[in-house]
């Protein structure tokens, strides 16, 4: 798994009817070449070091085209 600063990370919930999934923005990729772990700022303002599991998805943020 690879990510860039500014990409979104989506972490699925753990159980049906239990803990909801979370969405955050990758602030820093601490592994080589964009690999985990990631420092993530979640939508509620909390920051955490994330080691992605199988229920984690990276959503690339498109960069505007330069003219």
Chimera marker file (.cmm) of the C-alpha trace (Angstrom):
<marker_set name="trace">
<marker id="1" x="0.000" y="0.000" z="0.000" r="1" g="1" b="0" radius="0.5"/>
<marker id="2" x="1.303" y="3.441" z="-0.959" r="1" g="1" b="0" radius="0.5"/>
<marker id="3" x="-0.068" y="6.915" z="-0.329" r="1" g="1" b="0" radius="0.5"/>
<marker id="4" x="0.849" y="10.578" z="-0.644" r="1" g="1" b="0" radius="0.5"/>
<marker id="5" x="0.372" y="13.449" z="1.764" r="1" g="1" b="0" radius="0.5"/>
<marker id="6" x="-3.131" y="14.820" z="1.196" r="1" g="1" b="0" radius="0.5"/>
<marker id="7" x="-4.668" y="11.479" z="0.186" r="1" g="1" b="0" radius="0.5"/>
<marker id="8" x="-7.744" y="10.344" z="2.105" r="1" g="1" b="0" radius="0.5"/>
<marker id="9" x="-7.757" y="7.129" z="4.090" r="1" g="1" b="0" radius="0.5"/>
<marker id="10" x="-10.944" y="5.165" z="4.825" r="1" g="1" b="0" radius="0.5"/>
<marker id="11" x="-10.938" y="2.582" z="7.577" r="1" g="1" b="0" radius="0.5"/>
<marker id="12" x="-13.905" y="0.203" z="7.710" r="1" g="1" b="0" radius="0.5"/>
<marker id="13" x="-15.918" y="-0.476" z="10.849" r="1" g="1" b="0" radius="0.5"/>
<marker id="14" x="-15.061" y="-3.485" z="12.970" r="1" g="1" b="0" radius="0.5"/>
<marker id="15" x="-18.482" y="-5.073" z="13.399" r="1" g="1" b="0" radius="0.5"/>
<marker id="16" x="-21.972" y="-4.746" z="11.988" r="1" g="1" b="0" radius="0.5"/>
<marker id="17" x="-23.838" y="-2.282" z="14.185" r="1" g="1" b="0" radius="0.5"/>
<marker id="18" x="-20.647" y="-1.560" z="16.117" r="1" g="1" b="0" radius="0.5"/>
<marker id="19" x="-17.865" y="0.938" z="15.620" r="1" g="1" b="0" radius="0.5"/>
<marker id="20" x="-18.377" y="3.022" z="12.484" r="1" g="1" b="0" radius="0.5"/>
<marker id="21" x="-15.643" y="3.427" z="9.932" r="1" g="1" b="0" radius="0.5"/>
<marker id="22" x="-13.397" y="6.473" z="9.966" r="1" g="1" b="0" radius="0.5"/>
<marker id="23" x="-12.154" y="8.880" z="7.299" r="1" g="1" b="0" radius="0.5"/>
<marker id="24" x="-9.040" y="11.022" z="7.576" r="1" g="1" b="0" radius="0.5"/>
<marker id="25" x="-6.317" y="12.790" z="5.641" r="1" g="1" b="0" radius="0.5"/>
<marker id="26" x="-2.765" y="11.520" z="5.445" r="1" g="1" b="0" radius="0.5"/>
<marker id="27" x="-0.481" y="14.138" z="6.971" r="1" g="1" b="0" radius="0.5"/>
<marker id="28" x="2.751" y="12.150" z="6.731" r="1" g="1" b="0" radius="0.5"/>
<marker id="29" x="3.898" y="8.818" z="5.288" r="1" g="1" b="0" radius="0.5"/>
<marker id="30" x="6.614" y="7.520" z="7.602" r="1" g="1" b="0" radius="0.5"/>
<marker id="31" x="7.594" y="4.468" z="5.577" r="1" g="1" b="0" radius="0.5"/>
<marker id="32" x="9.855" y="4.516" z="2.511" r="1" g="1" b="0" radius="0.5"/>
<marker id="33" x="8.265" y="5.556" z="-0.812" r="1" g="1" b="0" radius="0.5"/>
<marker id="34" x="4.832" y="6.365" z="0.638" r="1" g="1" b="0" radius="0.5"/>
<marker id="35" x="4.448" y="3.135" z="2.570" r="1" g="1" b="0" radius="0.5"/>
<marker id="36" x="2.908" y="2.819" z="6.055" r="1" g="1" b="0" radius="0.5"/>
<marker id="37" x="2.744" y="3.757" z="8.817" r="1" g="1" b="0" radius="0.5"/>
<marker id="38" x="0.795" y="6.955" z="8.151" r="1" g="1" b="0" radius="0.5"/>
<marker id="39" x="0.187" y="9.924" z="10.405" r="1" g="1" b="0" radius="0.5"/>
<marker id="40" x="-3.504" y="10.654" z="9.855" r="1" g="1" b="0" radius="0.5"/>
<marker id="41" x="-5.716" y="13.548" z="10.905" r="1" g="1" b="0" radius="0.5"/>
<marker id="42" x="-9.272" y="12.287" z="11.194" r="1" g="1" b="0" radius="0.5"/>
<marker id="43" x="-12.389" y="14.325" z="10.456" r="1" g="1" b="0" radius="0.5"/>
<marker id="44" x="-12.937" y="14.897" z="14.196" r="1" g="1" b="0" radius="0.5"/>
<marker id="45" x="-9.473" y="16.541" z="14.503" r="1" g="1" b="0" radius="0.5"/>
<marker id="46" x="-7.779" y="13.579" z="16.222" r="1" g="1" b="0" radius="0.5"/>
<marker id="47" x="-4.346" y="12.568" z="14.890" r="1" g="1" b="0" radius="0.5"/>
<marker id="48" x="-3.034" y="9.021" z="15.058" r="1" g="1" b="0" radius="0.5"/>
<marker id="49" x="-0.330" y="6.801" z="13.624" r="1" g="1" b="0" radius="0.5"/>
<marker id="50" x="-2.096" y="4.252" z="11.412" r="1" g="1" b="0" radius="0.5"/>
<marker id="51" x="-0.856" y="0.835" z="10.327" r="1" g="1" b="0" radius="0.5"/>
<marker id="52" x="-3.470" y="-0.048" z="7.670" r="1" g="1" b="0" radius="0.5"/>
<marker id="53" x="-5.329" y="-3.327" z="7.877" r="1" g="1" b="0" radius="0.5"/>
<marker id="54" x="-7.293" y="-5.264" z="5.247" r="1" g="1" b="0" radius="0.5"/>
<marker id="55" x="-10.333" y="-3.010" z="5.683" r="1" g="1" b="0" radius="0.5"/>
<marker id="56" x="-8.377" y="0.162" z="4.807" r="1" g="1" b="0" radius="0.5"/>
<marker id="57" x="-8.604" y="2.005" z="1.486" r="1" g="1" b="0" radius="0.5"/>
<marker id="58" x="-6.540" y="4.921" z="0.161" r="1" g="1" b="0" radius="0.5"/>
<marker id="59" x="-8.362" y="7.504" z="-1.961" r="1" g="1" b="0" radius="0.5"/>
<marker id="60" x="-5.927" y="9.506" z="-4.084" r="1" g="1" b="0" radius="0.5"/>
<marker id="61" x="-6.512" y="13.229" z="-4.182" r="1" g="1" b="0" radius="0.5"/>
<marker id="62" x="-6.149" y="14.499" z="-7.723" r="1" g="1" b="0" radius="0.5"/>
<marker id="63" x="-3.752" y="17.351" z="-8.230" r="1" g="1" b="0" radius="0.5"/>
<marker id="64" x="-4.907" y="20.236" z="-10.463" r="1" g="1" b="0" radius="0.5"/>
<marker id="65" x="-3.351" y="20.258" z="-13.919" r="1" g="1" b="0" radius="0.5"/>
<marker id="66" x="-0.589" y="22.770" z="-14.428" r="1" g="1" b="0" radius="0.5"/>
<marker id="67" x="-0.667" y="24.883" z="-17.604" r="1" g="1" b="0" radius="0.5"/>
<link id1="1" id2="2" r="1" g="1" b="0" radius="0.2"/>
<link id1="2" id2="3" r="1" g="1" b="0" radius="0.2"/>
<link id1="3" id2="4" r="1" g="1" b="0" radius="0.2"/>
<link id1="4" id2="5" r="1" g="1" b="0" radius="0.2"/>
<link id1="5" id2="6" r="1" g="1" b="0" radius="0.2"/>
<link id1="6" id2="7" r="1" g="1" b="0" radius="0.2"/>
<link id1="7" id2="8" r="1" g="1" b="0" radius="0.2"/>
<link id1="8" id2="9" r="1" g="1" b="0" radius="0.2"/>
<link id1="9" id2="10" r="1" g="1" b="0" radius="0.2"/>
<link id1="10" id2="11" r="1" g="1" b="0" radius="0.2"/>
<link id1="11" id2="12" r="1" g="1" b="0" radius="0.2"/>
<link id1="12" id2="13" r="1" g="1" b="0" radius="0.2"/>
<link id1="13" id2="14" r="1" g="1" b="0" radius="0.2"/>
<link id1="14" id2="15" r="1" g="1" b="0" radius="0.2"/>
<link id1="15" id2="16" r="1" g="1" b="0" radius="0.2"/>
<link id1="16" id2="17" r="1" g="1" b="0" radius="0.2"/>
<link id1="17" id2="18" r="1" g="1" b="0" radius="0.2"/>
<link id1="18" id2="19" r="1" g="1" b="0" radius="0.2"/>
<link id1="19" id2="20" r="1" g="1" b="0" radius="0.2"/>
<link id1="20" id2="21" r="1" g="1" b="0" radius="0.2"/>
<link id1="21" id2="22" r="1" g="1" b="0" radius="0.2"/>
<link id1="22" id2="23" r="1" g="1" b="0" radius="0.2"/>
<link id1="23" id2="24" r="1" g="1" b="0" radius="0.2"/>
<link id1="24" id2="25" r="1" g="1" b="0" radius="0.2"/>
<link id1="25" id2="26" r="1" g="1" b="0" radius="0.2"/>
<link id1="26" id2="27" r="1" g="1" b="0" radius="0.2"/>
<link id1="27" id2="28" r="1" g="1" b="0" radius="0.2"/>
<link id1="28" id2="29" r="1" g="1" b="0" radius="0.2"/>
<link id1="29" id2="30" r="1" g="1" b="0" radius="0.2"/>
<link id1="30" id2="31" r="1" g="1" b="0" radius="0.2"/>
<link id1="31" id2="32" r="1" g="1" b="0" radius="0.2"/>
<link id1="32" id2="33" r="1" g="1" b="0" radius="0.2"/>
<link id1="33" id2="34" r="1" g="1" b="0" radius="0.2"/>
<link id1="34" id2="35" r="1" g="1" b="0" radius="0.2"/>
<link id1="35" id2="36" r="1" g="1" b="0" radius="0.2"/>
<link id1="36" id2="37" r="1" g="1" b="0" radius="0.2"/>
<link id1="37" id2="38" r="1" g="1" b="0" radius="0.2"/>
<link id1="38" id2="39" r="1" g="1" b="0" radius="0.2"/>
<link id1="39" id2="40" r="1" g="1" b="0" radius="0.2"/>
<link id1="40" id2="41" r="1" g="1" b="0" radius="0.2"/>
<link id1="41" id2="42" r="1" g="1" b="0" radius="0.2"/>
<link id1="42" id2="43" r="1" g="1" b="0" radius="0.2"/>
<link id1="43" id2="44" r="1" g="1" b="0" radius="0.2"/>
<link id1="44" id2="45" r="1" g="1" b="0" radius="0.2"/>
<link id1="45" id2="46" r="1" g="1" b="0" radius="0.2"/>
<link id1="46" id2="47" r="1" g="1" b="0" radius="0.2"/>
<link id1="47" id2="48" r="1" g="1" b="0" radius="0.2"/>
<link id1="48" id2="49" r="1" g="1" b="0" radius="0.2"/>
<link id1="49" id2="50" r="1" g="1" b="0" radius="0.2"/>
<link id1="50" id2="51" r="1" g="1" b="0" radius="0.2"/>
<link id1="51" id2="52" r="1" g="1" b="0" radius="0.2"/>
<link id1="52" id2="53" r="1" g="1" b="0" radius="0.2"/>
<link id1="53" id2="54" r="1" g="1" b="0" radius="0.2"/>
<link id1="54" id2="55" r="1" g="1" b="0" radius="0.2"/>
<link id1="55" id2="56" r="1" g="1" b="0" radius="0.2"/>
<link id1="56" id2="57" r="1" g="1" b="0" radius="0.2"/>
<link id1="57" id2="58" r="1" g="1" b="0" radius="0.2"/>
<link id1="58" id2="59" r="1" g="1" b="0" radius="0.2"/>
<link id1="59" id2="60" r="1" g="1" b="0" radius="0.2"/>
<link id1="60" id2="61" r="1" g="1" b="0" radius="0.2"/>
<link id1="61" id2="62" r="1" g="1" b="0" radius="0.2"/>
<link id1="62" id2="63" r="1" g="1" b="0" radius="0.2"/>
<link id1="63" id2="64" r="1" g="1" b="0" radius="0.2"/>
<link id1="64" id2="65" r="1" g="1" b="0" radius="0.2"/>
<link id1="65" id2="66" r="1" g="1" b="0" radius="0.2"/>
<link id1="66" id2="67" r="1" g="1" b="0" radius="0.2"/>
</marker_set>
